[in-house]
Amino acid sequence: MKMFLRVRPVGPWRMNAHALVCPASTQSVLIDPGAEPRALDALLEGTLPVGILLTHSHPDHTGALADMRARLRVPVMAHPAFAGESIDRALADGDTVVVGRHRLKVCHTPGHTPDQICIAVEADERIVVGDTVFEGGPGKTWTPEDFQTTLDTLRRVILAWPDDTRCHPGHGDPFRLGDLRSHIESFIAKDHGRFCGDATWGM
């Protein structure tokens, strides 16, 4: 049976906190505790949390981390470059996290931040992508070098996923990768010069 994926927008930026739950064991992980600890408690209701995973270190994704860490008393996991509170387990590209009878695979997807990761459910089409990619464009960048890193991540990682991949972003609605593939390919093929900032696929 597939993992259950629960989502709750929290905080002023309506950041999507996710919980992945193994239906057989009821073990769960909380992904990106951005705000509103009581709402995050409700997201995990009826489950046995075994970890907190962080897609990256921006405050809208980590604002309730200290509260949830104290409440749940489970390991906090993030990329080794995570720029925030101390973590209990570093998650490098290709690492896996076991949740009951399921495994989650880590994909390092830098650009928006150096520590950005995506969390893929193995043998499943769903990937929690954080702020790596959205239906309307890639995650915001702050330097031209970061934007070039984003282009490399799109080319090397994102486009390697199957068309049926269901991306669950940190803000907004989920989307099917195949519906965006041609837009992403065209975006990568253009010369954007020294651009950085908020980008859209059609620019």
N, C-alpha and C positions, 0 to 999 in steps of 0.2 A: 504494500500500500504506500502511496506517495506521502511525502511529508506534508503536513499542513503549513501553509504560509499565511500568517496573520499580519495585518498592517494597521498602523494608527498614526495619522498625521499629528505632530505635536509641535508646540512652540510657535513663536510669531512668524517664522518662515515656513510653517507647515511642512516640517521635515518628516519623512516617512520612517518611523521606527518599525522594524520588522521582528517577528518571532517565527522561527522555524521549529516545528514540533514533530517528533517521531510518534505516529499514532499508536504503535505497538507498546512502546515503553513510557510514553508521555514525557520523555526527556525533551528539553528545549534549549535553544540559545536565543538570546536577545541581541539584536543587531542595531547599533546606533541609538543609545539612550539619550536623545537630544534634549528632552524637557519633560515636565509633567510626570513625576514619578508615580502618582496614583494611576494615571492612564497606562503607564507601562506595566504596573502591577496587574491591571485588568487584562492587558494584552497577553500576559503569561498565566492567567488564571487557569487552574486545573492541570498545570504542567509541572515538571520537575526541572528547573533551570540547571544547566551544567556549565554555562559560560556566557560571557558578554563579548561580542565581536564588534570591532570598530572598523568601518570602511576607510576612515581617515580622521584627522585630528581637528577639523574645524569645529568651533563652539556650538553651532547649531546641531551637530551630530553627537556631541559629547557633553552637553550642558548638564545632564542629570547623571553623569557617570559616577561621581562620588556617592550620590544618594543610592543608586542602584547597586553599586559595589558593596556598600554597607548593608543593604537590605538582603541581597541574594547570597553574598559570601561565596562567589564562584570566581574562577580565573577570568581575568580580562586579557583579551588577545587582540593583537594588532600587528601591522607591519613593523619590522625593526626600526624604520625611520620615523615611527610615530612621535609626533612633537606634542606631548601633553603629559598627563599623569603617567606614573610608572605602569608598565604592563607586566603580566605574569607569564605570558607566552608570546614569543615573537613568531609571526606568521609570514614566512617567505613564499615566493611564488612556487606553486606546486604542492605546498603543504596541505594536509588534510586535517579535519576536525571531525571526530566521531560523535554522533548524536543518536543514541539508541542504536537502531539497526541501519542507520543511514550515515553517509559520509559527505562532508562539505569540502570542496576544493577551493584553494585560494589562488586567485589570479592577480598579480601585481600589475596595476594599470596607471602608472604615473602620468602627470601632466597637470591636472587640476591641483594636486599636491604631490610631493615626492612619496608620501606614504599611502596613497590611494590604492585600495584593493577592491576586487569584486569577489563575491562569495557564491560559488556555483554548487547546486545540489547535484551530486553524481547520479548518473543514470536518469536524468530529469532534464526538462527543457528550461527550467527556471534559474535565473542568476540575479542576485541582488547586486546592483551595479553602483550603488552609492551615487557620487556626483561625476562619475566617469563619462557617462553618455545619457542624453535625454532624447525624447522624441523630436525636439526642435533643434538640437545641436549638442556639441560637446560641453563639458564643464568649463567654467570660466577659468581663464589664466591671467597671471599678473606680470609676466615677462615674455618677450618673444621666444626666449629659450624654452620656457614652459609650454608655450603653444607648439613649438616644434616637437617637444616630447609628446604632447597630446596627439599630434599627427602620426607619430611613430606608433603610439599605443593603438590608435584606431586601425592602422594598417596591419600591424603585427599581431595584435591580440583580438580586437573586437571583430574584425572582418573574417577571422579564422573560425568564428563560431557558426554553427548551422543556422540556416534561415529561420527555423522554427524556434530558435532561442527566444524565451520570454524574458525581457529585461525589466527588472523592478527597480526604478531609480529612487534616489533620496528625496526627490521632490516631483510631484505630478504623478501621472498615471503610468501603468506598465504598457509596454509596447512589444511588438514582434520585430525582431531584428531584420528579417527578410523584407519587411515593408519599408525599411530605411536604407537597405544596402546600396541601391543605386545613388541615393542622395549622399551617403557617406563617401562612396567612391569618387563622385564628382567633386566633393568638398576637398578631399585629399589631393586630387589631381591639379587643383588650382594653385597658383603662386600667390600666397597671402602676404608676401613681403615680411616686414617686421611687426606684424599684427600681434596683439594680445588683448584679452578682455572677453566680453560675452560674444559668442559666435553663434550663427545660425547656419544650417546646412545650405541655405540658398544664397549666402553671401559670396 
